[in-house]
Amino acid sequence: MMTANIAESLNSILKDEWEYPLSYIFNSIARKFGEKFRERHAFIDSKENKFVSYAERILRDNKSASYSLYVSNRNGILDQYMVFGNGVTAKVNLLERSCSCRKFDLVKISYEHAMAALREKYGDGEGYGNSIYEYSSPIYKAESYLLAYLEAINVVPLEAEWTVPQKLLDTKISPPPTIPNLEGRNSNALRTSVRHSSPKGGIGVQYARNSGIKEPRVEWPSNHR
């Protein structure tokens, strides 16, 4: 389940734990995340790719798209190329790992413009194949993902097993301050003004709700006829 708010995603998998004690909820979260970490680690470890599967798929698609592009280096400046094709002209700087289309800069992976420039620089041999990975961010490497999912997630021990510093035990925590309700204050009081226009001039209409009135009352201005 994918949502814009990670809290909603977490709540969706913890519906059954809502009615349990807080420590049980924390242990349930640790258990579920531990299962997910082991699952992802085993999945990545079973592949022989340099990059994770979705990054390999992006590289493969970009490589195919780059064959339809034309590359020029008329000025002879090292690692700077002009790439043309599909109605777009892009300026690629391999040294700075940037492209005028901004994809290379933002995603940090070899997009079609960068791939066309790399082919122009290294040819179609082994050097070109290796450069595709070298000019992409190491965060897409399979080994980086394995390290990310390698950490263990520990559960919360029983309270009797907690080791709490004496300084915290001696700390007195006061409850948050409360604001008493003001005597005679009517929280349901509502007053809204609305003005309607008419050919004869504006008419002010005021809708008021007071403590002794259940329905809104219409109050007309004193000069209304």
N, CA and C atoms as a LAMMPS dump frame, in Angstrom:
ITEM: TIMESTEP
0
ITEM: NUMBER OF ATOMS
675
ITEM: BOX BOUNDS ff ff ff
-5.0000000000000000e+02 5.0000000000000000e+02
-5.0000000000000000e+02 5.0000000000000000e+02
-5.0000000000000000e+02 5.0000000000000000e+02
ITEM: ATOMS id mol type element x y z
1 1 1 N 0.849 -1.194 0
2 1 2 C 0 0 0
3 1 3 C 0.878 1.235 0
4 2 1 N 0.668 2.151 -0.96
5 2 2 C 1.454 3.376 -1.053
6 2 3 C 0.546 4.575 -0.806
7 3 1 N 0.952 5.456 0.105
8 3 2 C 0.205 6.677 0.367
9 3 3 C 1.187 7.829 0.431
10 4 1 N 0.66 9.045 0.419
11 4 2 C 1.499 10.228 0.524
12 4 3 C 1.988 10.419 1.953
13 5 1 N 1.33 9.794 2.915
14 5 2 C 1.688 9.931 4.323
15 5 3 C 2.128 8.574 4.848
16 6 1 N 3.387 8.47 5.303
17 6 2 C 3.895 7.188 5.763
18 6 3 C 3.155 6.705 7.006
19 7 1 N 2.601 7.651 7.794
20 7 2 C 1.835 7.249 8.972
21 7 3 C 0.595 6.468 8.57
22 8 1 N -0.046 6.843 7.461
23 8 2 C -1.218 6.116 6.993
24 8 3 C -0.835 4.703 6.566
25 9 1 N 0.32 4.547 5.94
26 9 2 C 0.781 3.225 5.537
27 9 3 C 1.036 2.355 6.755
28 10 1 N 1.624 2.952 7.788
29 10 2 C 1.907 2.196 9.003
30 10 3 C 0.618 1.83 9.73
31 11 1 N -0.329 2.747 9.774
32 11 2 C -1.601 2.45 10.433
33 11 3 C -2.358 1.325 9.743
34 12 1 N -2.215 1.242 8.429
35 12 2 C -2.952 0.221 7.679
36 12 3 C -2.497 -1.187 8.009
37 13 1 N -1.252 -1.355 8.472
38 13 2 C -0.772 -2.686 8.812
39 13 3 C -0.805 -2.949 10.316
40 14 1 N -1.287 -1.974 11.092
41 14 2 C -1.342 -2.145 12.547
42 14 3 C -2.757 -2.002 13.089
43 15 1 N -3.745 -2.25 12.251
44 15 2 C -5.136 -2.093 12.696
45 15 3 C -5.475 -3.036 13.836
46 16 1 N -4.967 -4.25 13.783
47 16 2 C -5.292 -5.235 14.815
48 16 3 C -4.61 -4.934 16.144
49 17 1 N -3.546 -4.132 16.13
50 17 2 C -2.784 -3.859 17.347
51 17 3 C -3.24 -2.603 18.071
52 18 1 N -4.165 -1.862 17.517
53 18 2 C -4.562 -0.581 18.111
54 18 3 C -5.091 -0.715 19.536
55 19 1 N -5.753 -1.828 19.834
56 19 2 C -6.387 -1.997 21.134
57 19 3 C -5.458 -2.626 22.164
58 20 1 N -4.224 -2.867 21.821
59 20 2 C -3.29 -3.529 22.728
60 20 3 C -2.43 -2.505 23.456
61 21 1 N -1.711 -2.924 24.512
62 21 2 C -0.818 -1.991 25.222
63 21 3 C 0.247 -1.418 24.299
64 22 1 N 0.801 -0.29 24.722
65 22 2 C 1.74 0.432 23.884
66 22 3 C 3 -0.393 23.598
67 23 1 N 3.493 -1.107 24.625
68 23 2 C 4.696 -1.914 24.419
69 23 3 C 4.451 -3.002 23.386
70 24 1 N 3.25 -3.563 23.376
71 24 2 C 2.925 -4.591 22.385
72 24 3 C 2.926 -3.995 20.978
73 25 1 N 2.45 -2.756 20.848
74 25 2 C 2.431 -2.102 19.542
75 25 3 C 3.857 -1.894 19.046
76 26 1 N 4.756 -1.439 19.949
77 26 2 C 6.153 -1.238 19.546
78 26 3 C 6.797 -2.549 19.111
79 27 1 N 6.532 -3.611 19.841
80 27 2 C 7.095 -4.911 19.464
81 27 3 C 6.518 -5.404 18.15
82 28 1 N 5.252 -5.126 17.912
83 28 2 C 4.638 -5.529 16.653
84 28 3 C 5.267 -4.771 15.492
85 29 1 N 5.526 -3.464 15.697
86 29 2 C 6.181 -2.668 14.667
87 29 3 C 7.582 -3.222 14.383
88 30 1 N 8.326 -3.539 15.445
89 30 2 C 9.674 -4.081 15.266
90 30 3 C 9.632 -5.419 14.54
91 31 1 N 8.66 -6.245 14.871
92 31 2 C 8.562 -7.557 14.231
93 31 3 C 8.243 -7.424 12.748
94 32 1 N 7.279 -6.552 12.42
95 32 2 C 6.886 -6.392 11.022
96 32 3 C 8.021 -5.782 10.198
97 33 1 N 8.708 -4.792 10.765
98 33 2 C 9.828 -4.206 10.041
99 33 3 C 10.979 -5.2 9.91
100 34 1 N 11.186 -6.014 10.936
101 34 2 C 12.218 -7.036 10.85
102 34 3 C 11.928 -8.035 9.745
103 35 1 N 10.658 -8.425 9.621
104 35 2 C 10.278 -9.334 8.544
105 35 3 C 10.496 -8.699 7.179
106 36 1 N 10.134 -7.422 7.059
107 36 2 C 10.317 -6.721 5.786
108 36 3 C 11.803 -6.58 5.446
109 37 1 N 12.635 -6.292 6.45
110 37 2 C 14.07 -6.171 6.209
111 37 3 C 14.659 -7.501 5.74
112 38 1 N 14.284 -8.595 6.401
113 38 2 C 14.809 -9.904 6.003
114 38 3 C 14.333 -10.273 4.6
115 39 1 N 13.083 -9.936 4.297
116 39 2 C 12.541 -10.222 2.97
117 39 3 C 13.285 -9.449 1.883
118 40 1 N 13.523 -8.147 2.101
119 40 2 C 14.21 -7.342 1.11
120 40 3 C 15.679 -7.767 0.969
121 41 1 N 16.302 -8.088 2.095
122 41 2 C 17.7 -8.511 2.045
123 41 3 C 17.842 -9.807 1.248
124 42 1 N 16.94 -10.764 1.484
125 42 2 C 17.01 -12.038 0.754
126 42 3 C 16.734 -11.834 -0.73
127 43 1 N 15.817 -10.922 -1.064
128 43 2 C 15.483 -10.681 -2.469
129 43 3 C 16.662 -10.067 -3.213
130 44 1 N 17.286 -9.048 -2.617
131 44 2 C 18.417 -8.39 -3.277
132 44 3 C 19.621 -9.327 -3.36
133 45 1 N 19.822 -10.105 -2.304
134 45 2 C 20.975 -10.997 -2.266
135 45 3 C 20.868 -12.123 -3.284
136 46 1 N 19.642 -12.449 -3.703
137 46 2 C 19.448 -13.537 -4.666
138 46 3 C 19.76 -13.112 -6.102
139 47 1 N 19.904 -11.803 -6.339
140 47 2 C 20.196 -11.302 -7.678
141 47 3 C 21.702 -11.156 -7.873
142 48 1 N 22.123 -11.212 -9.122
143 48 2 C 23.536 -11.054 -9.446
144 48 3 C 23.816 -9.736 -10.161
145 49 1 N 22.871 -8.802 -10.095
146 49 2 C 23.044 -7.517 -10.754
147 49 3 C 23.946 -6.603 -9.943
148 50 1 N 24.601 -5.67 -10.626
149 50 2 C 25.385 -4.652 -9.936
150 50 3 C 24.478 -3.683 -9.206
151 51 1 N 23.356 -3.318 -9.858
152 51 2 C 22.375 -2.416 -9.271
153 51 3 C 21.127 -3.218 -8.902
154 52 1 N 20.282 -2.612 -8.079
155 52 2 C 19.025 -3.26 -7.726
156 52 3 C 18.146 -3.375 -8.969
157 53 1 N 17.136 -4.225 -8.9
158 53 2 C 16.37 -4.598 -10.093
159 53 3 C 15.728 -3.405 -10.791
160 54 1 N 15.091 -2.508 -10.013
161 54 2 C 14.386 -1.402 -10.67
162 54 3 C 15.371 -0.434 -11.318
163 55 1 N 16.584 -0.272 -10.726
164 55 2 C 17.592 0.593 -11.335
165 55 3 C 18.151 -0.047 -12.6
166 56 1 N 18.306 -1.363 -12.596
167 56 2 C 18.756 -2.067 -13.803
168 56 3 C 17.746 -1.902 -14.926
169 57 1 N 16.473 -1.923 -14.577
170 57 2 C 15.427 -1.759 -15.59
171 57 3 C 15.463 -0.347 -16.174
172 58 1 N 15.689 0.646 -15.347
173 58 2 C 15.795 2.03 -15.833
174 58 3 C 16.992 2.172 -16.761
175 59 1 N 18.121 1.611 -16.374
176 59 2 C 19.318 1.683 -17.216
177 59 3 C 19.105 0.998 -18.56
178 60 1 N 18.427 -0.129 -18.529
179 60 2 C 18.173 -0.86 -19.773
180 60 3 C 17.276 -0.068 -20.711
181 61 1 N 16.233 0.539 -20.168
182 61 2 C 15.331 1.349 -20.997
183 61 3 C 16.038 2.587 -21.541
184 62 1 N 16.842 3.227 -20.71
185 62 2 C 17.571 4.42 -21.159
186 62 3 C 18.61 4.067 -22.226
187 63 1 N 19.213 2.911 -22.09
188 63 2 C 20.201 2.489 -23.074
189 63 3 C 19.563 2.294 -24.442
190 64 1 N 18.379 1.692 -24.454
191 64 2 C 17.665 1.501 -25.721
192 64 3 C 17.271 2.837 -26.329
193 65 1 N 16.81 3.778 -25.487
194 65 2 C 16.385 5.091 -25.99
195 65 3 C 17.565 5.909 -26.503
196 66 1 N 18.748 5.676 -25.975
197 66 2 C 19.907 6.487 -26.365
198 66 3 C 20.391 6.188 -27.777
199 67 1 N 20.026 5.033 -28.337
200 67 2 C 20.497 4.676 -29.677
201 67 3 C 19.889 5.585 -30.753
202 68 1 N 18.781 6.231 -30.465
203 68 2 C 18.14 7.096 -31.455
204 68 3 C 18.632 8.537 -31.37
205 69 1 N 19.609 8.807 -30.531
206 69 2 C 20.107 10.171 -30.325
207 69 3 C 21.425 10.388 -31.077
208 70 1 N 21.655 11.647 -31.455
209 70 2 C 22.875 12.036 -32.153
210 70 3 C 23.714 12.902 -31.223
211 71 1 N 25.028 12.639 -31.186
212 71 2 C 25.922 13.325 -30.26
213 71 3 C 26.969 14.107 -31.037
214 72 1 N 27.252 15.313 -30.559
215 72 2 C 28.258 16.164 -31.199
216 72 3 C 29.163 16.769 -30.14
217 73 1 N 30.445 16.89 -30.499
218 73 2 C 31.417 17.554 -29.632
219 73 3 C 32.296 18.454 -30.505
220 74 1 N 31.643 19.427 -31.14
221 74 2 C 32.318 20.267 -32.118
222 74 3 C 33.418 21.103 -31.5
223 75 1 N 33.222 21.567 -30.28
224 75 2 C 34.222 22.432 -29.645
225 75 3 C 35.416 21.652 -29.117
226 76 1 N 35.296 20.343 -29.067
227 76 2 C 36.393 19.516 -28.59
228 76 3 C 36.669 19.627 -27.109
229 77 1 N 35.706 20.148 -26.339
230 77 2 C 35.884 20.277 -24.889
231 77 3 C 35.689 18.903 -24.253
232 78 1 N 36.618 18.509 -23.41
233 78 2 C 36.58 17.19 -22.792
234 78 3 C 35.345 17.011 -21.916
235 79 1 N 34.664 15.892 -22.114
236 79 2 C 33.509 15.485 -21.3
237 79 3 C 32.308 16.413 -21.434
238 80 1 N 32.245 17.232 -22.483
239 80 2 C 31.075 18.07 -22.728
240 80 3 C 30.531 17.77 -24.122
241 81 1 N 29.264 17.408 -24.198
242 81 2 C 28.663 16.959 -25.448
243 81 3 C 27.296 17.605 -25.635
244 82 1 N 26.924 17.777 -26.895
245 82 2 C 25.581 18.205 -27.262
246 82 3 C 24.849 16.981 -27.804
247 83 1 N 23.684 16.729 -27.291
248 83 2 C 22.9 15.55 -27.674
249 83 3 C 21.619 16.035 -28.333
250 84 1 N 21.324 15.494 -29.527
251 84 2 C 20.143 15.9 -30.293
252 84 3 C 19.261 14.676 -30.522
253 85 1 N 17.957 14.921 -30.582
254 85 2 C 17.033 13.855 -30.915
255 85 3 C 15.701 14.019 -30.234
256 86 1 N 14.65 13.514 -30.896
257 86 2 C 13.282 13.571 -30.356
258 86 3 C 12.84 15.004 -30.065
259 87 1 N 13.318 15.944 -30.889
260 87 2 C 12.926 17.335 -30.718
261 87 3 C 13.565 18.029 -29.54
262 88 1 N 14.593 17.436 -28.933
263 88 2 C 15.228 18.012 -27.742
264 88 3 C 16.723 18.135 -27.99
265 89 1 N 17.288 19.239 -27.542
266 89 2 C 18.728 19.432 -27.567
267 89 3 C 19.214 19.559 -26.131
268 90 1 N 20.11 18.669 -25.731
269 90 2 C 20.579 18.644 -24.35
270 90 3 C 22.088 18.786 -24.314
271 91 1 N 22.569 19.482 -23.3
272 91 2 C 24.002 19.662 -23.088
273 91 3 C 24.417 18.813 -21.899
274 92 1 N 25.315 17.852 -22.136
275 92 2 C 25.753 16.911 -21.111
276 92 3 C 27.178 17.224 -20.704
277 93 1 N 27.392 17.305 -19.4
278 93 2 C 28.738 17.496 -18.849
279 93 3 C 29.043 16.271 -17.989
280 94 1 N 29.819 15.348 -18.529
281 94 2 C 30.115 14.107 -17.813
282 94 3 C 30.991 14.353 -16.594
283 95 1 N 31.848 15.35 -16.667
284 95 2 C 32.728 15.634 -15.536
285 95 3 C 31.929 16.063 -14.317
286 96 1 N 30.906 16.874 -14.535
287 96 2 C 30.058 17.351 -13.437
288 96 3 C 28.829 16.479 -13.235
289 97 1 N 28.685 15.453 -14.115
290 97 2 C 27.525 14.558 -14.039
291 97 3 C 26.217 15.364 -14.06
292 98 1 N 26.103 16.201 -15.076
293 98 2 C 24.929 17.056 -15.2
294 98 3 C 24.445 17.061 -16.64
295 99 1 N 23.175 17.423 -16.799
296 99 2 C 22.555 17.527 -18.12
297 99 3 C 21.545 18.662 -18.067
298 100 1 N 21.384 19.353 -19.167
299 100 2 C 20.449 20.48 -19.195
300 100 3 C 19.007 20.039 -19.001
301 101 1 N 18.704 18.761 -19.219
302 101 2 C 17.336 18.272 -18.979
303 101 3 C 17.073 18.045 -17.497
304 102 1 N 18.131 18.056 -16.676
305 102 2 C 18.095 17.956 -15.218
306 102 3 C 17.85 16.555 -14.685
307 103 1 N 17.539 15.589 -15.537
308 103 2 C 17.304 14.231 -15.044
309 103 3 C 18.577 13.638 -14.456
310 104 1 N 19.682 13.824 -15.167
311 104 2 C 20.973 13.295 -14.719
312 104 3 C 21.35 13.9 -13.371
313 105 1 N 21.019 15.165 -13.167
314 105 2 C 21.385 15.867 -11.936
315 105 3 C 20.536 15.413 -10.756
316 106 1 N 19.247 15.244 -10.987
317 106 2 C 18.313 14.994 -9.891
318 106 3 C 18.283 13.531 -9.462
319 107 1 N 18.219 12.625 -10.412
320 107 2 C 18.056 11.205 -10.096
321 107 3 C 19.402 10.516 -9.906
322 108 1 N 20.478 11.12 -10.402
323 108 2 C 21.825 10.585 -10.25
324 108 3 C 21.974 9.201 -10.878
325 109 1 N 21.351 9.02 -12.031
326 109 2 C 21.475 7.773 -12.758
327 109 3 C 21.614 8.111 -14.239
328 110 1 N 22.317 7.265 -14.974
329 110 2 C 22.595 7.554 -16.383
330 110 3 C 21.32 7.495 -17.218
331 111 1 N 20.835 8.682 -17.624
332 111 2 C 19.66 8.74 -18.492
333 111 3 C 20.104 8.719 -19.945
334 112 1 N 19.124 8.755 -20.866
335 112 2 C 19.447 8.532 -22.278
336 112 3 C 20.45 9.533 -22.832
337 113 1 N 20.362 10.805 -22.411
338 113 2 C 21.317 11.794 -22.904
339 113 3 C 22.735 11.481 -22.418
340 114 1 N 22.842 11.123 -21.146
341 114 2 C 24.157 10.776 -20.606
342 114 3 C 24.691 9.507 -21.245
343 115 1 N 23.808 8.542 -21.507
344 115 2 C 24.252 7.292 -22.128
345 115 3 C 24.778 7.533 -23.539
346 116 1 N 24.117 8.418 -24.279
347 116 2 C 24.59 8.73 -25.629
348 116 3 C 25.96 9.38 -25.573
349 117 1 N 26.175 10.259 -24.588
350 117 2 C 27.477 10.9 -24.436
351 117 3 C 28.538 9.896 -24.006
352 118 1 N 28.174 8.963 -23.143
353 118 2 C 29.124 7.933 -22.715
354 118 3 C 29.512 7.019 -23.872
355 119 1 N 28.56 6.727 -24.736
356 119 2 C 28.886 5.89 -25.899
357 119 3 C 29.829 6.635 -26.846
358 120 1 N 29.612 7.936 -26.97
359 120 2 C 30.499 8.737 -27.814
360 120 3 C 31.921 8.756 -27.245
361 121 1 N 32.036 8.745 -25.944
362 121 2 C 33.349 8.821 -25.3
363 121 3 C 34.055 7.466 -25.262
364 122 1 N 33.315 6.382 -24.932
365 122 2 C 33.943 5.085 -24.71
366 122 3 C 33.716 4.088 -25.844
367 123 1 N 32.841 4.417 -26.798
368 123 2 C 32.518 3.445 -27.834
369 123 3 C 31.505 2.438 -27.328
370 124 1 N 31.339 1.34 -28.061
371 124 2 C 30.353 0.325 -27.68
372 124 3 C 30.978 -0.857 -26.957
373 125 1 N 32.202 -0.726 -26.503
374 125 2 C 32.885 -1.84 -25.869
375 125 3 C 32.601 -1.956 -24.385
376 126 1 N 33.511 -2.663 -23.715
377 126 2 C 33.345 -2.928 -22.282
378 126 3 C 33.431 -1.645 -21.465
379 127 1 N 34.249 -0.72 -21.938
380 127 2 C 34.372 0.536 -21.211
381 127 3 C 33.064 1.29 -21.124
382 128 1 N 32.274 1.229 -22.196
383 128 2 C 30.965 1.889 -22.185
384 128 3 C 30.032 1.22 -21.181
385 129 1 N 30.031 -0.117 -21.176
386 129 2 C 29.162 -0.837 -20.236
387 129 3 C 29.498 -0.537 -18.788
388 130 1 N 30.777 -0.442 -18.48
389 130 2 C 31.175 -0.139 -17.105
390 130 3 C 30.889 1.314 -16.745
391 131 1 N 31.018 2.209 -17.712
392 131 2 C 30.818 3.628 -17.427
393 131 3 C 29.376 3.933 -17.04
394 132 1 N 28.43 3.128 -17.545
395 132 2 C 27.021 3.354 -17.207
396 132 3 C 26.824 3.282 -15.69
397 133 1 N 27.511 2.348 -15.05
398 133 2 C 27.403 2.207 -13.599
399 133 3 C 28.289 3.214 -12.875
400 134 1 N 29.453 3.506 -13.432
401 134 2 C 30.373 4.425 -12.773
402 134 3 C 29.827 5.848 -12.709
403 135 1 N 29.01 6.226 -13.705
404 135 2 C 28.446 7.574 -13.731
405 135 3 C 27.066 7.641 -13.082
406 136 1 N 26.689 6.592 -12.387
407 136 2 C 25.444 6.581 -11.624
408 136 3 C 25.771 6.561 -10.136
409 137 1 N 24.845 7.011 -9.333
410 137 2 C 25.079 7.098 -7.894
411 137 3 C 25.227 5.716 -7.274
412 138 1 N 26.132 5.556 -6.303
413 138 2 C 26.296 4.257 -5.63
414 138 3 C 25.112 3.842 -4.779
415 139 1 N 24.153 4.743 -4.552
416 139 2 C 22.994 4.353 -3.744
417 139 3 C 22.155 3.304 -4.45
418 140 1 N 22.33 3.153 -5.778
419 140 2 C 21.574 2.154 -6.519
420 140 3 C 22.267 0.79 -6.54
421 141 1 N 23.468 0.714 -5.975
422 141 2 C 24.187 -0.554 -5.975
423 141 3 C 23.486 -1.569 -5.078
424 142 1 N 23.549 -2.833 -5.471
425 142 2 C 22.935 -3.894 -4.679
426 142 3 C 23.588 -3.989 -3.305
427 143 1 N 24.889 -3.78 -3.245
428 143 2 C 25.579 -3.87 -1.961
429 143 3 C 25.137 -2.767 -1.007
430 144 1 N 24.778 -1.61 -1.546
431 144 2 C 24.278 -0.525 -0.686
432 144 3 C 22.946 -0.911 -0.065
433 145 1 N 22.072 -1.552 -0.846
434 145 2 C 20.793 -2.003 -0.315
435 145 3 C 20.979 -3.101 0.705
436 146 1 N 21.926 -4 0.478
437 146 2 C 22.178 -5.071 1.443
438 146 3 C 22.643 -4.506 2.778
439 147 1 N 23.474 -3.479 2.728
440 147 2 C 23.921 -2.849 3.97
441 147 3 C 22.771 -2.147 4.68
442 148 1 N 21.863 -1.549 3.902
443 148 2 C 20.733 -0.828 4.498
444 148 3 C 19.793 -1.774 5.233
445 149 1 N 19.617 -2.996 4.72
446 149 2 C 18.708 -3.967 5.334
447 149 3 C 19.431 -4.973 6.205
448 150 1 N 20.691 -4.691 6.556
449 150 2 C 21.469 -5.616 7.362
450 150 3 C 21.267 -5.401 8.858
451 151 1 N 20.901 -4.18 9.236
452 151 2 C 20.768 -3.854 10.651
453 151 3 C 19.626 -4.646 11.294
454 152 1 N 19.86 -5.091 12.523
455 152 2 C 18.828 -5.816 13.273
456 152 3 C 17.905 -4.822 13.98
457 153 1 N 16.641 -5.192 14.102
458 153 2 C 15.653 -4.376 14.805
459 153 3 C 15.263 -5.121 16.073
460 154 1 N 15.582 -4.556 17.213
461 154 2 C 15.341 -5.229 18.487
462 154 3 C 13.965 -4.881 19.03
463 155 1 N 13.363 -5.834 19.731
464 155 2 C 12.051 -5.612 20.338
465 155 3 C 12.237 -4.93 21.686
466 156 1 N 11.143 -4.398 22.225
467 156 2 C 11.174 -3.737 23.529
468 156 3 C 11.116 -4.805 24.612
469 157 1 N 12.1 -4.868 25.518
470 157 2 C 12.074 -5.898 26.571
471 157 3 C 10.986 -5.616 27.6
472 158 1 N 10.772 -6.574 28.485
473 158 2 C 9.812 -6.384 29.567
474 158 3 C 10.274 -5.249 30.48
475 159 1 N 9.313 -4.572 31.086
476 159 2 C 9.657 -3.42 31.927
477 159 3 C 10.585 -3.814 33.069
478 160 1 N 10.455 -5.055 33.567
479 160 2 C 11.309 -5.511 34.66
480 160 3 C 12.768 -5.617 34.223
481 161 1 N 13.003 -5.705 32.926
482 161 2 C 14.363 -5.843 32.41
483 161 3 C 14.961 -4.507 31.956
484 162 1 N 14.226 -3.425 32.111
485 162 2 C 14.735 -2.134 31.672
486 162 3 C 15.885 -1.669 32.571
487 163 1 N 16.852 -1.015 31.98
488 163 2 C 17.95 -0.391 32.715
489 163 3 C 17.823 1.115 32.557
490 164 1 N 17.289 1.729 33.601
491 164 2 C 17.016 3.165 33.55
492 164 3 C 18.015 3.892 34.448
493 165 1 N 18.706 4.898 33.943
494 165 2 C 19.642 5.658 34.788
495 165 3 C 18.937 6.269 35.992
496 166 1 N 19.652 6.329 37.104
497 166 2 C 19.08 6.865 38.334
498 166 3 C 18.649 8.309 38.157
499 167 1 N 19.346 9.047 37.298
500 167 2 C 18.997 10.451 37.072
501 167 3 C 17.588 10.581 36.511
502 168 1 N 17.216 9.655 35.628
503 168 2 C 15.869 9.695 35.067
504 168 3 C 14.838 9.234 36.083
505 169 1 N 15.211 8.265 36.919
506 169 2 C 14.274 7.805 37.943
507 169 3 C 13.951 8.896 38.949
508 170 1 N 14.926 9.762 39.225
509 170 2 C 14.721 10.836 40.196
510 170 3 C 14.035 12.059 39.592
511 171 1 N 13.862 12.063 38.291
512 171 2 C 13.244 13.217 37.631
513 171 3 C 11.733 13.191 37.829
514 172 1 N 11.185 14.304 38.285
515 172 2 C 9.741 14.427 38.461
516 172 3 C 9.156 15.126 37.239
517 173 1 N 8.255 14.457 36.588
518 173 2 C 7.629 14.994 35.384
519 173 3 C 6.22 15.469 35.73
520 174 1 N 5.985 16.742 35.58
521 174 2 C 4.68 17.322 35.896
522 174 3 C 3.758 17.194 34.698
523 175 1 N 2.462 17.04 34.951
524 175 2 C 1.517 16.966 33.835
525 175 3 C 1.427 18.305 33.122
526 176 1 N 1.013 18.326 31.907
527 176 2 C 0.901 19.599 31.173
528 176 3 C -0.144 20.491 31.81
529 177 1 N 0.039 21.808 31.739
530 177 2 C -0.933 22.734 32.337
531 177 3 C -2.273 22.655 31.613
532 178 1 N -3.333 22.831 32.398
533 178 2 C -4.683 22.814 31.832
534 178 3 C -5.291 24.203 31.933
535 179 1 N -6.116 24.536 30.969
536 179 2 C -6.8 25.83 30.935
537 179 3 C -8.261 25.594 31.31
538 180 1 N -8.694 26.077 32.483
539 180 2 C -10.088 25.846 32.901
540 180 3 C -11.061 26.589 31.999
541 181 1 N -12.26 26.032 31.894
542 181 2 C -13.308 26.692 31.113
543 181 3 C -13.752 27.967 31.812
544 182 1 N -13.883 29.041 31.053
545 182 2 C -14.33 30.309 31.618
546 182 3 C -15.804 30.229 31.959
547 183 1 N -16.157 30.698 33.178
548 183 2 C -17.546 30.636 33.631
549 183 3 C -18.434 31.514 32.758
550 184 1 N -19.512 30.957 32.328
551 184 2 C -20.458 31.709 31.522
552 184 3 C -20.101 31.753 30.055
553 185 1 N -19.009 31.111 29.657
554 185 2 C -18.623 31.15 28.242
555 185 3 C -19.462 30.152 27.464
556 186 1 N -19.996 30.608 26.359
557 186 2 C -20.816 29.745 25.511
558 186 3 C -19.989 29.348 24.295
559 187 1 N -19.543 28.069 24.291
560 187 2 C -18.685 27.617 23.194
561 187 3 C -19.441 27.462 21.888
562 188 1 N -20.775 27.43 21.959
563 188 2 C -21.56 27.236 20.738
564 188 3 C -22.009 28.547 20.121
565 189 1 N -21.583 29.671 20.723
566 189 2 C -22.009 30.958 20.189
567 189 3 C -21.475 31.149 18.775
568 190 1 N -22.327 31.584 17.887
569 190 2 C -21.94 31.752 16.491
570 190 3 C -22.588 33.016 15.954
571 191 1 N -21.814 33.819 15.243
572 191 2 C -22.366 35.027 14.652
573 191 3 C -21.676 35.236 13.308
574 192 1 N -22.452 35.312 12.242
575 192 2 C -21.92 35.476 10.897
576 192 3 C -22.703 36.551 10.173
577 193 1 N -22.012 37.406 9.446
578 193 2 C -22.662 38.457 8.68
579 193 3 C -22.53 38.18 7.198
580 194 1 N -23.631 38.384 6.455
581 194 2 C -23.645 38.167 5.016
582 194 3 C -24.33 39.36 4.377
583 195 1 N -23.804 39.894 3.289
584 195 2 C -24.414 41.027 2.616
585 195 3 C -24.804 40.619 1.216
586 196 1 N -26.092 40.838 0.889
587 196 2 C -26.611 40.556 -0.44
588 196 3 C -26.84 41.872 -1.169
589 197 1 N -26.592 41.893 -2.444
590 197 2 C -26.819 43.098 -3.237
591 197 3 C -28.128 42.98 -3.993
592 198 1 N -28.758 44.109 -4.228
593 198 2 C -30.015 44.142 -4.967
594 198 3 C -30.039 45.417 -5.797
595 199 1 N -30.951 45.533 -6.777
596 199 2 C -31.013 46.764 -7.595
597 199 3 C -31.249 48.023 -6.773
598 200 1 N -31.905 47.886 -5.616
599 200 2 C -32.221 49.053 -4.799
600 200 3 C -31.121 49.367 -3.781
601 201 1 N -30.106 48.596 -3.78
602 201 2 C -29.037 48.852 -2.801
603 201 3 C -28.755 47.618 -1.976
604 202 1 N -27.668 47.688 -1.227
605 202 2 C -27.275 46.53 -0.427
606 202 3 C -28.159 46.344 0.788
607 203 1 N -28.393 45.109 1.155
608 203 2 C -29.171 44.758 2.341
609 203 3 C -28.283 43.906 3.23
610 204 1 N -28.042 44.329 4.457
611 204 2 C -27.209 43.554 5.367
612 204 3 C -28.062 42.569 6.129
613 205 1 N -27.693 41.312 6.095
614 205 2 C -28.414 40.26 6.813
615 205 3 C -27.463 39.631 7.815
616 206 1 N -27.892 39.57 9.081
617 206 2 C -27.036 39.021 10.118
618 206 3 C -27.699 37.799 10.717
619 207 1 N -26.956 36.684 10.719
620 207 2 C -27.451 35.446 11.303
621 207 3 C -26.772 35.292 12.664
622 208 1 N -27.553 35.205 13.712
623 208 2 C -26.99 35.145 15.057
624 208 3 C -27.491 33.904 15.772
625 209 1 N -26.601 33.233 16.501
626 209 2 C -26.996 32.093 17.333
627 209 3 C -26.501 32.373 18.747
628 210 1 N -27.421 32.438 19.697
629 210 2 C -27.098 32.704 21.085
630 210 3 C -27.423 31.488 21.931
631 211 1 N -27.086 31.582 23.225
632 211 2 C -27.248 30.421 24.106
633 211 3 C -28.695 29.986 24.227
634 212 1 N -29.636 30.92 24.167
635 212 2 C -31.029 30.547 24.354
636 212 3 C -31.783 30.334 23.064
637 213 1 N -31.127 30.382 21.935
638 213 2 C -31.782 30.251 20.642
639 213 3 C -31.271 29.005 19.945
640 214 1 N -32.146 28.13 19.559
641 214 2 C -31.749 26.888 18.906
642 214 3 C -31.507 27.085 17.418
643 215 1 N -32.256 27.946 16.793
644 215 2 C -32.136 28.158 15.36
645 215 3 C -31.563 29.539 15.077
646 216 1 N -30.893 29.727 13.963
647 216 2 C -30.376 31.066 13.617
648 216 3 C -31.499 32.087 13.512
649 217 1 N -31.226 33.309 13.917
650 217 2 C -32.213 34.375 13.858
651 217 3 C -31.745 35.395 12.841
652 218 1 N -32.658 35.875 12.03
653 218 2 C -32.352 36.886 11.023
654 218 3 C -32.617 38.254 11.617
655 219 1 N -31.611 39.119 11.626
656 219 2 C -31.741 40.469 12.145
657 219 3 C -31.571 41.437 10.99
658 220 1 N -32.616 42.186 10.669
659 220 2 C -32.554 43.153 9.579
660 220 3 C -32.048 44.49 10.097
661 221 1 N -31.361 45.26 9.283
662 221 2 C -30.911 46.6 9.695
663 221 3 C -32.096 47.483 10.035
664 222 1 N -31.858 48.479 10.907
665 222 2 C -32.943 49.339 11.347
666 222 3 C -33.531 50.171 10.212
667 223 1 N -32.771 50.468 9.16
668 223 2 C -33.268 51.278 8.06
669 223 3 C -33.897 50.443 6.959
670 224 1 N -34.087 49.158 7.19
671 224 2 C -34.678 48.298 6.154
672 224 3 C -36.175 48.489 6.103
673 225 1 N -36.738 48.553 4.893
674 225 2 C -38.182 48.701 4.704
675 225 3 C -38.737 47.444 4.052
